[in-house]
């Protein structure tokens, strides 16, 4: 993931290959029962909610941790918040 989000997710913008990269947590899910055989597409998240989703309680008795998705919204008061599983 690029260390600077200024050009990320913007049409016509290119994120330079020479830009330093950072680790990113896309999704943190805990308390998932070993009996669960599959997770349907969109079962935990289907889109982005401004300010992030409520939590940490999530479907199937699980909990979602705060991920790094909100870092891309720093400085945007309409989108700022704590993001859990948004994408």
FILO-906059 format. One line per 2 residues: number of its first residue (from 1); their letters; for each residue z, y, x of N, C-alpha, C, O. Coordinates in Angstrom, 3 decimals, padded with zeros to 6 digits. Layout:
<dolums>
NUM = a = Z:Y:X:Z:Y:X:Z:Y:X:Z:Y:X; ...
</dolums>
This chain:
<dolums>
1 = xx = 000.000:-001.154:000.850:000.000:000.000:000.000:000.000:001.227:000.904:000.689:001.238:001.924; -000.770:002.271:000.542:-000.790:003.469:001.379:000.563:004.172:001.369:001.271:004.156:000.361
3 = xx = 000.916:004.783:002.486:002.194:005.477:002.592:002.170:006.835:001.904:003.225:007.422:001.663; 000.987:007.341:001.587:000.828:008.609:000.875:-000.006:008.322:-000.373:-001.088:007.743:-000.278
5 = xx = 000.490:008.723:-001.529:-000.160:008.397:-002.793:-001.117:009.473:-003.288:-001.686:009.320:-004.370; -001.316:010.543:-002.546:-002.104:011.683:-003.023:-003.482:011.295:-003.544:-003.925:011.845:-004.552
7 = xx = -004.168:010.372:-002.893:-005.520:010.009:-003.292:-005.596:008.674:-004.035:-006.675:008.262:-004.461; -004.473:008.007:-004.189:-004.468:006.702:-004.860:-004.734:006.866:-006.353:-004.290:007.831:-006.973
9 = xx = -005.462:005.911:-006.916:-005.733:005.870:-008.351:-006.436:007.123:-008.868:-006.229:007.518:-010.016; -007.260:007.748:-008.039:-008.016:008.919:-008.474:-009.499:008.654:-008.276:-009.947:008.339:-007.173
11 = xx = -010.245:008.785:-009.347:-011.679:008.531:-009.291:-012.339:009.429:-008.251:-012.092:010.633:-008.195; -013.183:008.813:-007.433:-013.919:009.545:-006.412:-013.153:009.782:-005.131:-013.713:010.303:-004.167
13 = xx = -011.879:009.410:-005.096:-011.061:009.590:-003.890:-011.027:008.283:-003.111:-011.042:007.199:-003.695; -010.981:008.392:-001.812:-010.919:007.223:-000.937:-009.637:007.304:-000.123:-009.332:008.335:000.476
15 = xx = -008.892:006.208:-000.106:-007.690:006.124:000.714:-008.122:005.651:002.089:-008.692:004.568:002.229; -007.856:006.447:003.089:-008.289:006.147:004.451:-007.690:004.834:004.954:-006.505:004.566:004.755
17 = xx = -008.504:004.037:005.594:-008.041:002.775:006.181:-007.058:003.021:007.318:-006.268:002.140:007.655; -007.100:004.211:007.911:-006.208:004.512:009.035:-004.839:005.013:008.575:-003.940:005.190:009.398
19 = xx = -004.671:005.243:007.285:-003.389:005.702:006.761:-002.351:004.596:006.923:-002.618:003.447:006.570; -001.171:004.921:007.451:-000.142:003.890:007.595:000.160:003.233:006.250:000.093:003.876:005.202
21 = xx = 000.490:001.964:006.293:000.809:001.194:005.094:002.317:000.965:005.024:003.014:000.987:006.038; 002.800:000.745:003.803:004.211:000.464:003.585:004.344:-000.779:002.706:003.409:-001.152:001.998
23 = xx = 005.511:-001.412:002.758:005.808:-002.506:001.845:006.078:-001.915:000.468:006.585:-000.798:000.354; 005.744:-002.653:-000.562:005.965:-002.175:-001.921:006.414:-003.334:-002.796:005.921:-004.454:-002.670
25 = xx = 007.357:-003.046:-003.682:007.815:-004.045:-004.640:007.109:-003.780:-005.959:007.402:-002.806:-006.651; 006.172:-004.661:-006.298:005.397:-004.501:-007.522:006.190:-004.974:-008.737:006.146:-004.344:-009.794
27 = xx = 006.913:-006.077:-008.589:007.660:-006.619:-009.716:008.829:-007.418:-009.187:008.674:-008.260:-008.303; 010.008:-007.148:-009.737:011.212:-007.887:-009.393:011.730:-008.508:-010.689:012.094:-007.789:-011.620
29 = xx = 011.765:-009.827:-010.750:012.209:-010.538:-011.947:013.267:-011.553:-011.537:013.056:-012.339:-010.613; 014.419:-011.535:-012.232:015.499:-012.477:-011.923:015.934:-013.195:-013.194:015.606:-012.783:-014.307
31 = xx = 016.673:-014.266:-013.003:017.211:-015.089:-014.085:016.124:-015.801:-014.885:016.296:-016.056:-016.077; 015.025:-016.117:-014.245:013.950:-016.863:-014.901:014.326:-018.343:-014.903:014.529:-018.939:-013.845
33 = xx = 014.417:-018.921:-016.073:014.800:-020.327:-016.202:013.761:-021.232:-015.547:012.561:-020.993:-015.680; 014.211:-022.266:-014.844:013.256:-023.210:-014.255:012.501:-024.008:-015.320:011.512:-024.673:-015.012
35 = xx = 012.966:-023.943:-016.573:012.280:-024.645:-017.662:011.031:-023.910:-018.141:010.199:-024.497:-018.834; 010.891:-022.654:-017.786:009.719:-021.883:-018.211:008.529:-022.312:-017.361:008.553:-022.194:-016.136
37 = xx = 007.500:-022.805:-018.018:006.330:-023.340:-017.324:005.244:-022.302:-017.074:004.441:-022.460:-016.155; 005.209:-021.240:-017.880:004.173:-020.225:-017.695:004.626:-018.906:-018.307:005.541:-018.859:-019.129
39 = xx = 003.967:-017.848:-017.887:004.195:-016.514:-018.427:002.836:-016.003:-018.893:001.892:-015.924:-018.107; 002.744:-015.660:-020.158:001.474:-015.175:-020.711:001.152:-013.780:-020.180:002.054:-012.990:-019.902
41 = xx = -000.122:-013.487:-020.044:-000.555:-012.155:-019.618:000.012:-011.114:-020.577:-000.132:-011.243:-021.793; 000.651:-010.092:-020.036:001.210:-009.017:-020.843:002.539:-009.324:-021.496:003.067:-008.488:-022.229
43 = xx = 003.096:-010.503:-021.253:004.353:-010.883:-021.904:005.519:-009.992:-021.476:006.411:-009.707:-022.275; 005.511:-009.560:-020.238:006.581:-008.714:-019.728:006.172:-007.252:-019.623:007.029:-006.368:-019.647
45 = xx = 004.905:-006.992:-019.509:004.435:-005.618:-019.359:002.952:-005.559:-019.690:002.163:-006.391:-019.242; 002.598:-004.572:-020.471:001.192:-004.405:-020.828:000.886:-002.909:-020.864:000.776:-002.315:-021.936
47 = xx = 000.753:-002.317:-019.697:000.481:-000.887:-019.609:001.639:-000.126:-019.004:002.675:-000.693:-018.657; 001.438:001.156:-018.889:002.434:002.035:-018.279:003.038:002.913:-019.364:002.314:003.494:-020.173
49 = xx = 004.357:003.011:-019.383:005.065:003.885:-020.307:005.621:005.045:-019.494:006.371:004.822:-018.544; 005.268:006.289:-019.848:005.796:007.438:-019.099:007.314:007.363:-018.976:008.015:007.181:-019.971
51 = xx = 007.816:007.503:-017.760:009.240:007.417:-017.489:009.733:006.009:-017.241:010.894:005.818:-016.879; 008.872:005.013:-017.428:009.251:003.628:-017.176:009.815:002.941:-018.406:010.207:003.594:-019.373
53 = xx = 009.852:001.630:-018.360:010.363:000.835:-019.474:011.887:000.756:-019.420:012.501:000.918:-018.366; 012.479:000.501:-020.590:013.918:000.282:-020.641:014.250:-000.998:-019.891:013.381:-001.838:-019.660
55 = xx = 015.466:-001.132:-019.526:015.865:-002.349:-018.839:017.276:-002.218:-018.333:017.949:-001.217:-018.573; 017.704:-003.206:-017.652:016.922:-004.258:-017.010:016.603:-005.459:-017.895:015.861:-006.342:-017.465
57 = xx = 017.142:-005.526:-019.131:016.888:-006.686:-019.978:015.393:-006.843:-020.230:014.679:-005.865:-020.452; 014.935:-008.093:-020.191:013.511:-008.386:-020.356:013.364:-009.667:-021.189:014.360:-010.329:-021.481
59 = xx = 012.137:-010.017:-021.571:011.920:-011.230:-022.369:012.444:-012.501:-021.692:012.643:-012.552:-020.479; 012.655:-013.511:-022.515:013.031:-014.858:-022.065:014.358:-014.892:-021.322:014.574:-015.762:-020.478
61 = xx = 015.259:-013.944:-021.630:016.572:-013.919:-021.004:016.572:-013.479:-019.555:017.546:-013.710:-018.838; 015.504:-012.854:-019.115:015.390:-012.402:-017.728:015.815:-010.942:-017.603:016.086:-010.263:-018.593
63 = xx = 015.864:-010.490:-016.368:016.105:-009.077:-016.062:015.061:-008.628:-015.049:014.684:-009.381:-014.151; 014.598:-007.383:-015.208:013.617:-006.822:-014.280:014.286:-005.748:-013.435:015.019:-004.902:-013.948
65 = xx = 014.025:-005.796:-012.139:014.542:-004.784:-011.244:013.603:-003.591:-011.181:012.451:-003.663:-011.608; 014.110:-002.505:-010.648:013.297:-001.302:-010.478:012.306:-001.552:-009.354:012.684:-002.001:-008.272
67 = xx = 011.034:-001.259:-009.614:010.005:-001.461:-008.594:009.601:-000.122:-007.973:010.194:000.912:-008.282; 008.612:-000.142:-007.113:008.179:001.067:-006.408:007.086:001.839:-007.137:006.572:002.826:-006.609
69 = xx = 006.728:001.412:-008.326:005.627:002.048:-009.053:005.885:003.536:-009.288:004.954:004.337:-009.211; 007.122:003.917:-009.570:007.458:005.312:-009.842:007.240:006.248:-008.675:007.142:007.460:-008.869
71 = xx = 007.161:005.711:-007.453:006.925:006.562:-006.282:005.622:007.341:-006.410:005.497:008.437:-005.863; 004.664:006.788:-007.119:003.393:007.473:-007.302:003.483:008.652:-008.251:002.542:009.440:-008.354
73 = xx = 004.613:008.782:-008.950:004.775:009.864:-009.917:005.749:010.939:-009.462:006.097:011.819:-010.250; 006.193:010.892:-008.230:007.096:011.917:-007.724:006.404:013.267:-007.887:005.249:013.426:-007.492
75 = xx = 007.094:014.222:-008.459:006.521:015.542:-008.672:005.817:015.695:-010.008:005.344:016.787:-010.324; 005.731:014.634:-010.801:005.107:014.700:-012.122:006.203:014.480:-013.164:006.536:013.335:-013.470
77 = xx = 006.769:015.559:-013.717:007.914:015.411:-014.622:007.618:014.577:-015.869:008.536:013.981:-016.432; 006.371:014.522:-016.310:006.036:013.725:-017.489:006.075:012.225:-017.201:006.292:011.425:-018.110
79 = xx = 005.867:011.844:-015.948:005.821:010.424:-015.597:007.017:009.969:-014.764:007.224:008.766:-014.605; 007.803:010.891:-014.234:008.920:010.532:-013.360:009.893:009.611:-014.094:010.127:009.768:-015.292
81 = xx = 010.452:008.656:-013.367:011.427:007.753:-013.962:011.583:006.488:-013.157:011.103:006.385:-012.029; 012.267:005.517:-013.756:012.512:004.234:-013.118:011.593:003.201:-013.760:011.627:002.997:-014.974
83 = xx = 010.784:002.563:-012.950:009.778:001.635:-013.453:010.171:000.192:-013.193:010.590:-000.170:-012.094; 010.026:-000.626:-014.234:010.338:-002.058:-014.172:009.138:-002.826:-014.712:008.903:-002.835:-015.920
85 = xx = 008.388:-003.458:-013.846:007.289:-004.293:-014.304:006.092:-003.556:-014.869:005.189:-004.188:-015.418; 006.057:-002.240:-014.750:004.916:-001.479:-015.260:003.695:-001.705:-014.389:003.784:-001.702:-013.161
87 = x = 002.589:-001.894:-015.017:001.321:-001.988:-014.285:000.202:-002.255:-015.251:-000.953:-002.371:-014.841
</dolums>
